[in-house]
Amino acid sequence: MRNLRHEVTLRILTELQAGVLPWRKPWSATSGLNMPCNAVTRREYNGVNRVLLLMRSKKWPTPRWLTFKQALTLGGHVRKGEHGTKIYLVKDLQFAEEIEGQDEPDMRAVHLLREYTVFNVAQCEGLPAKIMEPPAPKPRHGDARNPEIEEFLAATGAKIREEGNRAQSIPSLDIIVMPPFISFDSASAYYGTLFHELAHWTGHKSRLDRNLGQRFNQAVHVAEELIAELTAAFLCAEFSIDGDPGLPAYIGGYITLLEDDDKAFFTICSKAQAALDFLRDLVLREPLQAAE
């Protein structure tokens, strides 16, 4: 029987071992418009599928995807000889199991993993113009502070201080400390770093309470760093900025973690998606306020 989790992990490991962060690379190549979505429903792909499609999106001008059947339904078709990209539906199902001698059945959980194939719209022919044409790109903000991101940060309620020469989230004080904005090489580098620390901030016990010790044991710190890395990548893609292109100090730890645990990447992508969703919910819950 195929081990789909193992196959996905090998795809990620191949990139990491080559010194590539697959979740970061595409947005520099596409100048925004980077969040993978279904071209028909316009729904974003989440979790592990977001990462897998970010890896592949660098080949085409827009990260919009659809199934073979969806292409036919629209009156088009996948071009002959094109190869699709595998994505995965992950569901947790519960069912009742009758136990002899017990009045009440036991509830058991089953993890369902199903494989699907999608194609980029650039691999298709005959699709309607509204499907093929990407949306207009957002303007770049250069090295000025980005008002949209600043409003987003203010709406999260995170306490952010600019002081010193180290970027860190400090759980005991429940604050994020950043070097001054002007000390970074660019606005993109600043926001990419801040998004990483903001991801750590979501794991505080008063918010998502992301206690990874039981799941990752001795690798808990590396797992948390990879969650923050992915969450920051997702946020950079959402705001169409390049982020920090440098390789993280933990890349060796990422490789070891994924080599030792086929299921780790799925768990980490799920946690990163939860962090992103949590931040979105915070912003939607309250009206955006201008940052001071």
C-alpha positions in Angstrom: 0.0 0.0 0.0 1.3 3.5 -0.9 2.3 5.7 2.0 1.1 9.1 0.8 2.5 10.9 3.8 5.9 9.4 3.1 5.7 10.5 -0.6 4.9 14.1 0.4 7.7 14.2 3.0 10.2 13.0 0.4 9.1 15.8 -2.0 9.8 18.4 0.7 13.0 16.8 1.8 14.4 16.8 -1.7 14.0 20.6 -1.9 15.4 21.2 1.6 18.4 19.0 1.0 19.1 21.0 -2.1 19.2 24.2 0.1 15.8 25.4 -1.1 12.9 26.6 1.0 10.0 25.5 -1.3 7.4 27.6 0.5 9.4 30.8 -0.1 10.8 30.7 -3.6 7.7 31.3 -5.8 6.8 34.8 -4.8 10.0 36.3 -5.9 9.4 34.7 -9.3 5.8 35.9 -9.7 5.8 39.3 -8.0 2.8 38.6 -5.9 -0.5 36.9 -6.9 1.0 34.0 -5.0 -1.7 32.4 -2.9 -2.7 29.1 -4.6 -6.4 28.8 -5.2 -8.9 26.9 -7.2 -9.5 28.8 -10.4 -13.2 27.8 -10.5 -14.3 28.2 -6.8 -11.5 30.8 -6.0 -11.1 29.0 -2.7 -7.5 29.0 -1.3 -5.7 25.7 -0.8 -4.7 25.3 2.8 -2.1 23.4 4.9 0.2 21.0 3.1 -1.5 21.6 -0.2 -0.7 25.3 0.0 3.0 24.4 0.4 3.0 21.8 -2.4 1.3 24.2 -4.9 3.6 27.1 -3.9 6.5 24.8 -4.8 5.0 24.2 -8.3 3.7 27.7 -8.9 7.1 29.0 -9.8 6.8 27.3 -13.2 3.7 29.3 -14.3 2.6 33.0 -14.2 -0.3 32.5 -11.8 -1.0 29.9 -9.0 -4.5 29.1 -10.1 -5.4 25.4 -10.3 -8.3 23.1 -11.3 -9.0 19.5 -11.8 -9.2 17.7 -15.1 -13.0 17.5 -14.8 -13.4 21.2 -13.9 -11.5 22.1 -17.1 -13.9 20.0 -19.2 -16.9 21.5 -17.4 -15.7 25.0 -18.4 -15.4 24.0 -22.0 -11.7 23.6 -22.0 -9.2 20.7 -21.5 -5.8 19.9 -20.1 -3.2 20.1 -22.8 -2.0 16.7 -24.1 1.2 15.5 -22.4 0.8 17.8 -19.3 1.5 16.3 -15.9 -0.7 17.2 -12.9 0.3 18.0 -9.4 -0.8 15.7 -6.5 -2.6 17.3 -3.6 -4.3 15.7 -0.6 -7.6 15.8 1.2 -7.1 15.2 4.9 -10.1 14.4 7.1 -10.6 13.1 10.6 -13.6 10.8 10.8 -15.2 9.3 13.9 -17.3 6.2 14.1 -18.9 4.1 16.8 -17.5 0.7 17.5 -19.7 -1.8 19.4 -17.8 -3.5 22.2 -19.1 -6.8 23.6 -20.2 -6.3 27.3 -20.5 -2.5 27.0 -23.8 -0.7 26.8 -22.3 2.3 25.0 -20.2 2.0 21.8 -16.6 3.3 21.8 -15.9 6.3 19.5 -12.8 5.8 17.3 -11.0 8.3 15.2 -9.7 7.5 11.7 -7.4 9.8 9.7 -8.5 9.7 6.0 -5.9 10.8 3.4 -7.0 10.9 -0.2 -4.9 12.0 -3.2 -6.2 14.3 -6.0 -4.6 15.7 -9.2 -4.8 19.3 -10.2 -3.5 21.3 -13.1 -2.3 24.9 -13.4 -4.5 26.9 -15.7 -1.4 27.5 -17.9 -1.5 23.7 -18.6 -4.9 24.0 -20.2 -6.5 25.2 -23.4 -9.9 26.6 -24.2 -10.6 27.9 -20.8 -12.7 31.1 -20.5 -10.7 34.4 -20.2 -12.0 35.1 -16.7 -10.3 31.8 -15.6 -7.0 32.4 -17.5 -6.4 36.0 -16.7 -4.8 36.7 -13.3 -6.0 39.6 -11.2 -4.1 42.8 -11.3 -1.0 42.7 -9.1 -0.8 44.9 -6.0 1.6 47.8 -6.2 4.9 47.3 -4.4 5.6 49.6 -1.5 9.4 49.8 -1.7 11.1 50.6 1.5 8.3 52.6 3.1 6.2 51.1 5.8 3.2 49.2 4.3 0.0 50.8 5.6 -2.1 47.6 4.9 0.3 45.5 6.8 0.5 48.0 9.6 -3.2 48.0 10.0 -3.2 44.2 10.0 -0.6 44.2 12.8 -2.5 46.7 14.9 -5.7 44.7 14.5 -4.1 41.6 15.9 -3.5 43.3 19.2 0.1 42.0 19.4 2.4 44.2 21.5 5.4 45.0 19.3 8.4 47.0 20.5 11.2 48.2 18.3 14.4 48.1 20.3 17.8 46.4 20.5 19.3 44.2 17.8 17.4 40.9 18.1 14.0 39.8 16.8 12.1 37.6 19.3 8.8 36.7 20.8 8.9 36.7 24.6 6.1 34.6 26.0 6.8 35.6 29.7 6.1 39.2 28.8 3.7 38.4 25.9 5.5 40.8 23.6 7.3 40.8 20.3 10.6 42.7 20.2 12.1 43.8 16.8 15.1 45.8 15.8 14.2 49.2 14.4 12.5 49.2 11.0 15.3 51.3 9.5 18.0 48.8 10.5 16.7 46.1 8.1 17.9 45.8 4.5 14.3 46.4 3.2 10.7 46.7 4.3 10.1 43.2 3.0 12.9 41.8 5.2 11.4 43.6 8.2 7.9 42.3 7.7 9.1 38.8 6.8 10.9 38.7 10.1 8.0 40.2 12.1 5.6 37.7 10.6 7.8 34.9 11.9 7.7 36.3 15.4 4.0 36.9 15.1 3.5 33.3 14.3 5.3 32.4 17.6 3.1 34.9 19.3 0.0 32.9 18.2 1.2 29.9 20.1 1.0 31.6 23.5 -1.0 29.8 26.2 -3.6 32.6 26.1 -4.2 32.1 22.4 -3.6 28.8 20.5 -1.7 27.2 23.4 0.5 25.4 20.9 2.0 22.8 23.3 4.0 20.5 20.9 5.9 18.6 23.5 3.7 15.5 23.5 3.8 15.3 19.7 7.4 16.1 18.9 9.3 15.4 22.2 12.9 16.5 21.8 12.2 18.1 18.4 9.6 20.5 19.8 11.8 23.6 19.2 12.6 22.7 15.6 8.9 22.0 15.0 7.8 25.3 16.4 10.4 27.1 14.2 9.1 25.4 11.1 5.5 26.3 12.0 6.6 29.9 12.3 8.6 29.7 9.1 5.6 28.4 7.2 3.2 30.9 8.8 5.5 33.8 7.8 5.7 32.4 4.3 1.9 32.3 4.0 1.6 35.9 5.3 4.3 37.2 2.9 2.4 35.6 0.0 -0.9 37.1 1.2 0.6 40.6 1.3 2.7 40.1 -1.9 6.1 40.8 -0.3 9.3 38.9 -0.8 10.1 38.3 2.8 13.6 37.3 3.8 15.2 35.0 1.2 18.0 33.7 3.5 18.1 30.1 4.6 17.1 29.6 8.3 19.6 28.4 10.9 17.3 25.4 11.5 17.3 23.9 8.0 19.3 21.0 9.2 16.9 20.4 12.0 14.0 20.6 9.5 15.6 17.8 7.4 16.2 15.6 10.4 12.7 16.1 11.7 11.1 15.2 8.4 13.4 12.2 7.8 12.5 10.7 11.2 8.7 11.3 11.0 6.6 10.9 7.9 3.6 12.6 9.5 5.4 15.6 10.9 5.0 17.8 7.9 1.3 17.3 7.8 1.0 18.2 11.5 3.2 21.3 11.0 1.3 22.6 8.0 -1.9 22.1 10.0 -0.5 24.1 12.9 0.7 26.9 10.5 -2.7 27.1 8.9 -4.3 27.3 12.3 -1.9 30.2 13.2 -2.8 32.0 9.9 -6.6 31.5 10.5 -6.3 32.7 14.1 -4.6 35.9 12.9 -7.3 36.4 10.2 -10.0 35.9 12.8 -8.5 38.5 15.1 -8.5 41.1 12.3 -12.0 40.3 11.2 -13.3 40.4 14.8 -12.5 44.1 15.3 -12.4 47.1 12.9 -8.9 47.8 11.7 -7.1 50.5 13.5 -4.3 52.6 12.2 -1.0 51.7 13.7 0.7 54.4 15.8 
